């Protein structure tokens, strides 16, 4: 997981698969989401999914660009194109299943 400090750190061209995790530090289930993402990272290490953590308080322009309306939101990309969006806290199995076919 790459916690970005500048928008330029996000390079969707660098990886075939990527995900943007939009979060807020004050969000009560932020740590739970991080654990789910860590499990996905380990499981799909061979597929090399790049995970970028985006603080919604700091990067409002990215929230607008990707139409983030709830926290957390995970936007999944394949070949630089948005293929899925997961909004809100979901069950671990549903979260894991979102990455199966990307």
Secondary structure as GFF3:
##gff-version 3
##sequence-region A 1 102
A	DSSP	beta_strand	2	3	.	.	.	ID=ss1
A	DSSP	three_ten_helix	7	9	.	.	.	ID=ss2
A	DSSP	beta_strand	17	23	.	.	.	ID=ss3
A	DSSP	alpha_helix	30	43	.	.	.	ID=ss4
A	DSSP	three_ten_helix	45	47	.	.	.	ID=ss5
A	DSSP	beta_strand	49	55	.	.	.	ID=ss6
A	DSSP	alpha_helix	60	65	.	.	.	ID=ss7
A	DSSP	beta_strand	73	78	.	.	.	ID=ss8
A	DSSP	beta_strand	81	87	.	.	.	ID=ss9
A	DSSP	alpha_helix	92	97	.	.	.	ID=ss10
###
